């Protein structure tokens, strides 16, 4: 896991590359991506649990 100095460097690079006007849009897209990834992960866990429960019967 990156520490505070590494996160600051990454933030500054993103700020330089995309500019302050694009940061809110970029953060929104990243948030959507993380949300979709979390939903997919939860769905996969549910499917595995269902499959595991069927094997136990």
N, CA, C, O and CB atoms as a CASP TS submission, in Angstrom:
PFRMAT TS
TARGET T0000
AUTHOR 0000-0000-0000
METHOD Language model
MODEL 1
PARENT N/A
ATOM      1  N   UNK     1       0.849  -1.177   0.000  1.00  0.00           N
ATOM      2  CA  UNK     1       0.000   0.000   0.000  1.00  0.00           C
ATOM      3  C   UNK     1       0.893   1.238   0.000  1.00  0.00           C
ATOM      4  O   UNK     1       1.808   1.350   0.816  1.00  0.00           O
ATOM      5  CB  UNK     1      -0.965  -0.001   1.224  1.00  0.00           C
ATOM      6  N   UNK     2       0.623   2.167  -0.920  1.00  0.00           N
ATOM      7  CA  UNK     2       1.465   3.369  -0.972  1.00  0.00           C
ATOM      8  C   UNK     2       1.245   4.260   0.251  1.00  0.00           C
ATOM      9  O   UNK     2       0.141   4.358   0.787  1.00  0.00           O
ATOM     10  CB  UNK     2       1.179   4.163  -2.254  1.00  0.00           C
ATOM     11  N   UNK     3       2.322   4.897   0.666  1.00  0.00           N
ATOM     12  CA  UNK     3       2.255   5.811   1.802  1.00  0.00           C
ATOM     13  C   UNK     3       1.863   7.208   1.357  1.00  0.00           C
ATOM     14  O   UNK     3       1.574   7.441   0.183  1.00  0.00           O
ATOM     15  CB  UNK     3       3.590   5.852   2.534  1.00  0.00           C
ATOM     16  N   UNK     4       1.856   8.122   2.290  1.00  0.00           N
ATOM     17  CA  UNK     4       1.450   9.499   2.022  1.00  0.00           C
ATOM     18  C   UNK     4       2.330  10.187   0.980  1.00  0.00           C
ATOM     19  O   UNK     4       1.790  10.834   0.083  1.00  0.00           O
ATOM     20  CB  UNK     4       1.473  10.294   3.301  1.00  0.00           C
ATOM     21  N   UNK     5       3.663  10.078   1.055  1.00  0.00           N
ATOM     22  CA  UNK     5       4.481  10.754   0.033  1.00  0.00           C
ATOM     23  C   UNK     5       4.212  10.232  -1.382  1.00  0.00           C
ATOM     24  O   UNK     5       4.178  11.001  -2.343  1.00  0.00           O
ATOM     25  CB  UNK     5       5.960  10.585   0.361  1.00  0.00           C
ATOM     26  N   UNK     6       4.021   8.915  -1.493  1.00  0.00           N
ATOM     27  CA  UNK     6       3.740   8.348  -2.811  1.00  0.00           C
ATOM     28  C   UNK     6       2.396   8.835  -3.346  1.00  0.00           C
ATOM     29  O   UNK     6       2.271   9.148  -4.530  1.00  0.00           O
ATOM     30  CB  UNK     6       3.755   6.818  -2.746  1.00  0.00           C
ATOM     31  N   UNK     7       1.392   8.898  -2.471  1.00  0.00           N
ATOM     32  CA  UNK     7       0.080   9.380  -2.899  1.00  0.00           C
ATOM     33  C   UNK     7       0.132  10.841  -3.330  1.00  0.00           C
ATOM     34  O   UNK     7      -0.540  11.227  -4.287  1.00  0.00           O
ATOM     35  CB  UNK     7      -0.937   9.207  -1.778  1.00  0.00           C
ATOM     36  N   UNK     8       0.915  11.650  -2.640  1.00  0.00           N
ATOM     37  CA  UNK     8       1.065  13.057  -3.028  1.00  0.00           C
ATOM     38  C   UNK     8       1.721  13.182  -4.398  1.00  0.00           C
ATOM     39  O   UNK     8       1.304  14.006  -5.212  1.00  0.00           O
ATOM     40  CB  UNK     8       1.892  13.818  -1.981  1.00  0.00           C
ATOM     41  N   UNK     9       2.737  12.376  -4.655  1.00  0.00           N
ATOM     42  CA  UNK     9       3.403  12.404  -5.962  1.00  0.00           C
ATOM     43  C   UNK     9       2.422  11.993  -7.052  1.00  0.00           C
ATOM     44  O   UNK     9       2.367  12.626  -8.106  1.00  0.00           O
ATOM     45  CB  UNK     9       4.641  11.471  -5.972  1.00  0.00           C
ATOM     46  N   UNK    10       1.649  10.941  -6.809  1.00  0.00           N
ATOM     47  CA  UNK    10       0.659  10.488  -7.793  1.00  0.00           C
ATOM     48  C   UNK    10      -0.377  11.584  -8.035  1.00  0.00           C
ATOM     49  O   UNK    10      -0.732  11.855  -9.182  1.00  0.00           O
ATOM     50  CB  UNK    10      -0.036   9.185  -7.316  1.00  0.00           C
ATOM     51  N   UNK    11      -0.865  12.217  -6.966  1.00  0.00           N
ATOM     52  CA  UNK    11      -1.852  13.286  -7.109  1.00  0.00           C
ATOM     53  C   UNK    11      -1.291  14.449  -7.918  1.00  0.00           C
ATOM     54  O   UNK    11      -1.978  14.993  -8.783  1.00  0.00           O
ATOM     55  CB  UNK    11      -2.308  13.777  -5.734  1.00  0.00           C
ATOM     56  N   UNK    12      -0.053  14.832  -7.642  1.00  0.00           N
ATOM     57  CA  UNK    12       0.565  15.932  -8.391  1.00  0.00           C
ATOM     58  C   UNK    12       0.738  15.581  -9.863  1.00  0.00           C
ATOM     59  O   UNK    12       0.523  16.426 -10.732  1.00  0.00           O
ATOM     60  CB  UNK    12       1.919  16.293  -7.781  1.00  0.00           C
ATOM     61  N   UNK    13       1.126  14.341 -10.151  1.00  0.00           N
ATOM     62  CA  UNK    13       1.263  13.918 -11.548  1.00  0.00           C
ATOM     63  C   UNK    13      -0.082  13.964 -12.268  1.00  0.00           C
ATOM     64  O   UNK    13      -0.167  14.427 -13.405  1.00  0.00           O
ATOM     65  CB  UNK    13       1.854  12.499 -11.626  1.00  0.00           C
ATOM     66  N   UNK    14      -1.121  13.489 -11.610  1.00  0.00           N
ATOM     67  CA  UNK    14      -2.459  13.524 -12.209  1.00  0.00           C
ATOM     68  C   UNK    14      -2.891  14.967 -12.428  1.00  0.00           C
ATOM     69  O   UNK    14      -3.470  15.291 -13.465  1.00  0.00           O
ATOM     70  CB  UNK    14      -3.484  12.783 -11.314  1.00  0.00           C
ATOM     71  N   UNK    15      -2.617  15.826 -11.469  1.00  0.00           N
ATOM     72  CA  UNK    15      -2.968  17.240 -11.594  1.00  0.00           C
ATOM     73  C   UNK    15      -2.243  17.877 -12.773  1.00  0.00           C
ATOM     74  O   UNK    15      -2.840  18.647 -13.525  1.00  0.00           O
ATOM     75  CB  UNK    15      -2.634  17.993 -10.300  1.00  0.00           C
ATOM     76  N   UNK    16      -0.967  17.562 -12.940  1.00  0.00           N
ATOM     77  CA  UNK    16      -0.185  18.115 -14.053  1.00  0.00           C
ATOM     78  C   UNK    16      -0.682  17.564 -15.385  1.00  0.00           C
ATOM     79  O   UNK    16      -0.817  18.309 -16.356  1.00  0.00           O
ATOM     80  CB  UNK    16       1.315  17.799 -13.874  1.00  0.00           C
ATOM     81  N   UNK    17      -0.956  16.249 -15.436  1.00  0.00           N
ATOM     82  CA  UNK    17      -1.364  15.621 -16.693  1.00  0.00           C
ATOM     83  C   UNK    17      -2.756  16.051 -17.147  1.00  0.00           C
ATOM     84  O   UNK    17      -2.964  16.319 -18.330  1.00  0.00           O
ATOM     85  CB  UNK    17      -1.324  14.120 -16.551  1.00  0.00           C
ATOM     86  N   UNK    18      -3.705  16.118 -16.223  1.00  0.00           N
ATOM     87  CA  UNK    18      -5.088  16.365 -16.606  1.00  0.00           C
ATOM     88  C   UNK    18      -5.561  17.780 -16.329  1.00  0.00           C
ATOM     89  O   UNK    18      -6.538  18.227 -16.930  1.00  0.00           O
ATOM     90  CB  UNK    18      -5.975  15.412 -15.902  1.00  0.00           C
ATOM     91  N   UNK    19      -4.905  18.483 -15.450  1.00  0.00           N
ATOM     92  CA  UNK    19      -5.311  19.848 -15.123  1.00  0.00           C
ATOM     93  C   UNK    19      -6.433  19.872 -14.107  1.00  0.00           C
ATOM     94  O   UNK    19      -7.143  18.883 -13.928  1.00  0.00           O
ATOM     95  CB  UNK    19      -5.739  20.583 -16.372  1.00  0.00           C
ATOM     96  N   UNK    20      -6.589  21.005 -13.443  1.00  0.00           N
ATOM     97  CA  UNK    20      -7.599  21.096 -12.382  1.00  0.00           C
ATOM     98  C   UNK    20      -9.039  21.022 -12.892  1.00  0.00           C
ATOM     99  O   UNK    20      -9.940  20.646 -12.142  1.00  0.00           O
ATOM    100  CB  UNK    20      -7.412  22.378 -11.623  1.00  0.00           C
ATOM    101  N   UNK    21      -9.263  21.375 -14.157  1.00  0.00           N
ATOM    102  CA  UNK    21     -10.626  21.347 -14.691  1.00  0.00           C
ATOM    103  C   UNK    21     -11.133  19.925 -14.896  1.00  0.00           C
ATOM    104  O   UNK    21     -12.333  19.676 -14.782  1.00  0.00           O
ATOM    105  CB  UNK    21     -10.687  22.104 -16.004  1.00  0.00           C
ATOM    106  N   UNK    22     -10.242  18.998 -15.194  1.00  0.00           N
ATOM    107  CA  UNK    22     -10.634  17.615 -15.480  1.00  0.00           C
ATOM    108  C   UNK    22     -10.669  16.730 -14.232  1.00  0.00           C
ATOM    109  O   UNK    22     -11.198  15.620 -14.287  1.00  0.00           O
ATOM    110  CB  UNK    22      -9.686  17.016 -16.491  1.00  0.00           C
ATOM    111  N   UNK    23     -10.120  17.197 -13.115  1.00  0.00           N
ATOM    112  CA  UNK    23     -10.046  16.351 -11.917  1.00  0.00           C
ATOM    113  C   UNK    23     -11.410  15.880 -11.412  1.00  0.00           C
ATOM    114  O   UNK    23     -11.540  14.697 -11.097  1.00  0.00           O
ATOM    115  CB  UNK    23      -9.346  17.100 -10.818  1.00  0.00           C
ATOM    116  N   UNK    24     -12.436  16.733 -11.314  1.00  0.00           N
ATOM    117  CA  UNK    24     -13.733  16.230 -10.833  1.00  0.00           C
ATOM    118  C   UNK    24     -14.315  15.149 -11.744  1.00  0.00           C
ATOM    119  O   UNK    24     -14.867  14.157 -11.267  1.00  0.00           O
ATOM    120  CB  UNK    24     -14.725  17.381 -10.713  1.00  0.00           C
ATOM    121  N   UNK    25     -14.187  15.348 -13.051  1.00  0.00           N
ATOM    122  CA  UNK    25     -14.690  14.357 -14.001  1.00  0.00           C
ATOM    123  C   UNK    25     -13.914  13.048 -13.873  1.00  0.00           C
ATOM    124  O   UNK    25     -14.498  11.965 -13.905  1.00  0.00           O
ATOM    125  CB  UNK    25     -14.597  14.893 -15.441  1.00  0.00           C
ATOM    126  N   UNK    26     -12.611  13.158 -13.731  1.00  0.00           N
ATOM    127  CA  UNK    26     -11.764  11.978 -13.575  1.00  0.00           C
ATOM    128  C   UNK    26     -12.110  11.235 -12.285  1.00  0.00           C
ATOM    129  O   UNK    26     -12.196  10.007 -12.288  1.00  0.00           O
ATOM    130  CB  UNK    26     -10.276  12.378 -13.577  1.00  0.00           C
ATOM    131  N   UNK    27     -12.309  11.954 -11.197  1.00  0.00           N
ATOM    132  CA  UNK    27     -12.671  11.328  -9.920  1.00  0.00           C
ATOM    133  C   UNK    27     -14.027  10.630 -10.020  1.00  0.00           C
ATOM    134  O   UNK    27     -14.224   9.558  -9.448  1.00  0.00           O
ATOM    135  CB  UNK    27     -12.701  12.381  -8.793  1.00  0.00           C
ATOM    136  N   UNK    28     -14.948  11.240 -10.743  1.00  0.00           N
ATOM    137  CA  UNK    28     -16.271  10.640 -10.928  1.00  0.00           C
ATOM    138  C   UNK    28     -16.159   9.323 -11.695  1.00  0.00           C
ATOM    139  O   UNK    28     -16.801   8.338 -11.331  1.00  0.00           O
ATOM    140  CB  UNK    28     -17.208  11.615 -11.673  1.00  0.00           C
ATOM    141  N   UNK    29     -15.355   9.301 -12.747  1.00  0.00           N
ATOM    142  CA  UNK    29     -15.162   8.087 -13.532  1.00  0.00           C
ATOM    143  C   UNK    29     -14.480   6.997 -12.712  1.00  0.00           C
ATOM    144  O   UNK    29     -14.845   5.824 -12.800  1.00  0.00           O
ATOM    145  CB  UNK    29     -14.342   8.391 -14.782  1.00  0.00           C
ATOM    146  N   UNK    30     -13.497   7.385 -11.920  1.00  0.00           N
ATOM    147  CA  UNK    30     -12.815   6.408 -11.067  1.00  0.00           C
ATOM    148  C   UNK    30     -13.800   5.843 -10.048  1.00  0.00           C
ATOM    149  O   UNK    30     -13.795   4.641  -9.782  1.00  0.00           O
ATOM    150  CB  UNK    30     -11.596   7.054 -10.347  1.00  0.00           C
ATOM    151  N   UNK    31     -14.635   6.689  -9.483  1.00  0.00           N
ATOM    152  CA  UNK    31     -15.649   6.236  -8.528  1.00  0.00           C
ATOM    153  C   UNK    31     -16.617   5.245  -9.152  1.00  0.00           C
ATOM    154  O   UNK    31     -16.969   4.243  -8.530  1.00  0.00           O
ATOM    155  CB  UNK    31     -16.418   7.421  -7.979  1.00  0.00           C
ATOM    156  N   UNK    32     -17.049   5.517 -10.379  1.00  0.00           N
ATOM    157  CA  UNK    32     -17.940   4.592 -11.081  1.00  0.00           C
ATOM    158  C   UNK    32     -17.252   3.254 -11.317  1.00  0.00           C
ATOM    159  O   UNK    32     -17.862   2.198 -11.153  1.00  0.00           O
ATOM    160  CB  UNK    32     -18.398   5.194 -12.418  1.00  0.00           C
ATOM    161  N   UNK    33     -15.990   3.305 -11.699  1.00  0.00           N
ATOM    162  CA  UNK    33     -15.244   2.074 -11.942  1.00  0.00           C
ATOM    163  C   UNK    33     -15.081   1.244 -10.683  1.00  0.00           C
ATOM    164  O   UNK    33     -15.234   0.023 -10.713  1.00  0.00           O
ATOM    165  CB  UNK    33     -13.888   2.395 -12.518  1.00  0.00           C
ATOM    166  N   UNK    34     -14.771   1.902  -9.580  1.00  0.00           N
ATOM    167  CA  UNK    34     -14.620   1.192  -8.302  1.00  0.00           C
ATOM    168  C   UNK    34     -15.951   0.583  -7.884  1.00  0.00           C
ATOM    169  O   UNK    34     -15.991  -0.548  -7.399  1.00  0.00           O
ATOM    170  CB  UNK    34     -14.097   2.147  -7.197  1.00  0.00           C
ATOM    171  N   UNK    35     -17.041   1.323  -8.070  1.00  0.00           N
ATOM    172  CA  UNK    35     -18.372   0.819  -7.722  1.00  0.00           C
ATOM    173  C   UNK    35     -18.718  -0.417  -8.548  1.00  0.00           C
ATOM    174  O   UNK    35     -19.231  -1.399  -8.012  1.00  0.00           O
ATOM    175  CB  UNK    35     -19.435   1.913  -7.935  1.00  0.00           C
ATOM    176  N   UNK    36     -18.438  -0.371  -9.857  1.00  0.00           N
ATOM    177  CA  UNK    36     -18.718  -1.517 -10.717  1.00  0.00           C
ATOM    178  C   UNK    36     -17.867  -2.719 -10.326  1.00  0.00           C
ATOM    179  O   UNK    36     -18.349  -3.852 -10.324  1.00  0.00           O
ATOM    180  CB  UNK    36     -18.473  -1.154 -12.181  1.00  0.00           C
ATOM    181  N   UNK    37     -16.618  -2.475 -10.000  1.00  0.00           N
ATOM    182  CA  UNK    37     -15.731  -3.556  -9.578  1.00  0.00           C
ATOM    183  C   UNK    37     -16.231  -4.181  -8.279  1.00  0.00           C
ATOM    184  O   UNK    37     -16.205  -5.402  -8.130  1.00  0.00           O
ATOM    185  CB  UNK    37     -14.292  -3.038  -9.404  1.00  0.00           C
ATOM    186  N   UNK    38     -16.680  -3.362  -7.349  1.00  0.00           N
ATOM    187  CA  UNK    38     -17.199  -3.875  -6.071  1.00  0.00           C
ATOM    188  C   UNK    38     -18.463  -4.699  -6.299  1.00  0.00           C
ATOM    189  O   UNK    38     -18.632  -5.755  -5.689  1.00  0.00           O
ATOM    190  CB  UNK    38     -17.493  -2.711  -5.093  1.00  0.00           C
ATOM    191  N   UNK    39     -19.354  -4.226  -7.175  1.00  0.00           N
ATOM    192  CA  UNK    39     -20.578  -4.987  -7.470  1.00  0.00           C
ATOM    193  C   UNK    39     -20.244  -6.328  -8.106  1.00  0.00           C
ATOM    194  O   UNK    39     -20.827  -7.351  -7.749  1.00  0.00           O
ATOM    195  CB  UNK    39     -21.506  -4.183  -8.397  1.00  0.00           C
ATOM    196  N   UNK    40     -19.308  -6.324  -9.048  1.00  0.00           N
ATOM    197  CA  UNK    40     -18.913  -7.572  -9.700  1.00  0.00           C
ATOM    198  C   UNK    40     -18.301  -8.530  -8.688  1.00  0.00           C
ATOM    199  O   UNK    40     -18.563  -9.732  -8.735  1.00  0.00           O
ATOM    200  CB  UNK    40     -17.920  -7.297 -10.842  1.00  0.00           C
ATOM    201  N   UNK    41     -17.499  -8.015  -7.789  1.00  0.00           N
ATOM    202  CA  UNK    41     -16.890  -8.843  -6.748  1.00  0.00           C
ATOM    203  C   UNK    41     -17.958  -9.433  -5.832  1.00  0.00           C
ATOM    204  O   UNK    41     -17.901 -10.615  -5.496  1.00  0.00           O
ATOM    205  CB  UNK    41     -15.883  -8.022  -5.927  1.00  0.00           C
ATOM    206  N   UNK    42     -18.923  -8.625  -5.431  1.00  0.00           N
ATOM    207  CA  UNK    42     -20.008  -9.118  -4.573  1.00  0.00           C
ATOM    208  C   UNK    42     -20.831 -10.184  -5.287  1.00  0.00           C
ATOM    209  O   UNK    42     -21.203 -11.189  -4.681  1.00  0.00           O
ATOM    210  CB  UNK    42     -20.918  -7.958  -4.136  1.00  0.00           C
ATOM    211  N   UNK    43     -21.120  -9.972  -6.577  1.00  0.00           N
ATOM    212  CA  UNK    43     -21.865 -10.964  -7.348  1.00  0.00           C
ATOM    213  C   UNK    43     -21.099 -12.278  -7.430  1.00  0.00           C
ATOM    214  O   UNK    43     -21.685 -13.351  -7.286  1.00  0.00           O
ATOM    215  CB  UNK    43     -22.161 -10.438  -8.755  1.00  0.00           C
ATOM    216  N   UNK    44     -19.808 -12.200  -7.658  1.00  0.00           N
ATOM    217  CA  UNK    44     -18.983 -13.402  -7.740  1.00  0.00           C
ATOM    218  C   UNK    44     -18.971 -14.141  -6.406  1.00  0.00           C
ATOM    219  O   UNK    44     -19.062 -15.369  -6.373  1.00  0.00           O
ATOM    220  CB  UNK    44     -17.551 -13.043  -8.160  1.00  0.00           C
ATOM    221  N   UNK    45     -18.858 -13.400  -5.309  1.00  0.00           N
ATOM    222  CA  UNK    45     -18.883 -14.030  -3.981  1.00  0.00           C
ATOM    223  C   UNK    45     -20.211 -14.734  -3.746  1.00  0.00           C
ATOM    224  O   UNK    45     -20.242 -15.847  -3.222  1.00  0.00           O
ATOM    225  CB  UNK    45     -18.637 -12.983  -2.876  1.00  0.00           C
ATOM    226  N   UNK    46     -21.318 -14.085  -4.135  1.00  0.00           N
ATOM    227  CA  UNK    46     -22.635 -14.702  -3.975  1.00  0.00           C
ATOM    228  C   UNK    46     -22.747 -15.981  -4.790  1.00  0.00           C
ATOM    229  O   UNK    46     -23.274 -16.985  -4.312  1.00  0.00           O
ATOM    230  CB  UNK    46     -23.735 -13.725  -4.385  1.00  0.00           C
ATOM    231  N   UNK    47     -22.249 -15.942  -6.024  1.00  0.00           N
ATOM    232  CA  UNK    47     -22.317 -17.121  -6.887  1.00  0.00           C
ATOM    233  C   UNK    47     -21.490 -18.260  -6.306  1.00  0.00           C
ATOM    234  O   UNK    47     -21.907 -19.418  -6.335  1.00  0.00           O
ATOM    235  CB  UNK    47     -21.832 -16.782  -8.304  1.00  0.00           C
ATOM    236  N   UNK    48     -20.326 -17.929  -5.784  1.00  0.00           N
ATOM    237  CA  UNK    48     -19.471 -18.956  -5.178  1.00  0.00           C
ATOM    238  C   UNK    48     -20.159 -19.548  -3.954  1.00  0.00           C
ATOM    239  O   UNK    48     -20.119 -20.761  -3.753  1.00  0.00           O
ATOM    240  CB  UNK    48     -18.089 -18.367  -4.789  1.00  0.00           C
ATOM    241  N   UNK    49     -20.787 -18.715  -3.138  1.00  0.00           N
ATOM    242  CA  UNK    49     -21.494 -19.214  -1.953  1.00  0.00           C
ATOM    243  C   UNK    49     -22.665 -20.106  -2.337  1.00  0.00           C
ATOM    244  O   UNK    49     -22.895 -21.131  -1.695  1.00  0.00           O
ATOM    245  CB  UNK    49     -21.991 -18.048  -1.100  1.00  0.00           C
ATOM    246  N   UNK    50     -23.403 -19.736  -3.367  1.00  0.00           N
ATOM    247  CA  UNK    50     -24.522 -20.558  -3.838  1.00  0.00           C
ATOM    248  C   UNK    50     -24.000 -21.898  -4.325  1.00  0.00           C
ATOM    249  O   UNK    50     -24.559 -22.944  -3.993  1.00  0.00           O
ATOM    250  CB  UNK    50     -25.304 -19.841  -4.966  1.00  0.00           C
ATOM    251  N   UNK    51     -22.931 -21.872  -5.109  1.00  0.00           N
ATOM    252  CA  UNK    51     -22.342 -23.101  -5.637  1.00  0.00           C
ATOM    253  C   UNK    51     -21.825 -23.964  -4.496  1.00  0.00           C
ATOM    254  O   UNK    51     -21.998 -25.183  -4.516  1.00  0.00           O
ATOM    255  CB  UNK    51     -21.203 -22.780  -6.628  1.00  0.00           C
ATOM    256  N   UNK    52     -21.198 -23.354  -3.509  1.00  0.00           N
ATOM    257  CA  UNK    52     -20.658 -24.080  -2.360  1.00  0.00           C
ATOM    258  C   UNK    52     -21.790 -24.689  -1.533  1.00  0.00           C
ATOM    259  O   UNK    52     -21.670 -25.818  -1.058  1.00  0.00           O
ATOM    260  CB  UNK    52     -19.796 -23.145  -1.484  1.00  0.00           C
ATOM    261  N   UNK    53     -22.890 -23.947  -1.357  1.00  0.00           N
ATOM    262  CA  UNK    53     -24.034 -24.459  -0.603  1.00  0.00           C
ATOM    263  C   UNK    53     -24.669 -25.649  -1.309  1.00  0.00           C
ATOM    264  O   UNK    53     -25.112 -26.588  -0.648  1.00  0.00           O
ATOM    265  CB  UNK    53     -25.075 -23.357  -0.397  1.00  0.00           C
ATOM    266  N   UNK    54     -24.721 -25.630  -2.643  1.00  0.00           N
ATOM    267  CA  UNK    54     -25.284 -26.744  -3.397  1.00  0.00           C
ATOM    268  C   UNK    54     -24.417 -27.989  -3.254  1.00  0.00           C
ATOM    269  O   UNK    54     -24.939 -29.103  -3.215  1.00  0.00           O
ATOM    270  CB  UNK    54     -25.433 -26.370  -4.875  1.00  0.00           C
ATOM    271  N   UNK    55     -23.117 -27.816  -3.175  1.00  0.00           N
ATOM    272  CA  UNK    55     -22.215 -28.957  -3.013  1.00  0.00           C
ATOM    273  C   UNK    55     -22.351 -29.589  -1.636  1.00  0.00           C
ATOM    274  O   UNK    55     -22.138 -30.793  -1.488  1.00  0.00           O
ATOM    275  CB  UNK    55     -20.774 -28.526  -3.243  1.00  0.00           C
ATOM    276  N   UNK    56     -22.700 -28.800  -0.629  1.00  0.00           N
ATOM    277  CA  UNK    56     -22.829 -29.315   0.728  1.00  0.00           C
ATOM    278  C   UNK    56     -24.075 -30.178   0.900  1.00  0.00           C
ATOM    279  O   UNK    56     -24.133 -30.999   1.816  1.00  0.00           O
ATOM    280  CB  UNK    56     -22.860 -28.169   1.716  1.00  0.00           C
ATOM    281  N   UNK    57     -25.060 -30.007   0.043  1.00  0.00           N
ATOM    282  CA  UNK    57     -26.325 -30.752   0.180  1.00  0.00           C
ATOM    283  C   UNK    57     -26.203 -32.162  -0.294  1.00  0.00           C
ATOM    284  O   UNK    57     -27.175 -32.916  -0.245  1.00  0.00           O
ATOM    285  CB  UNK    57     -27.428 -30.073  -0.579  1.00  0.00           C
TER
END
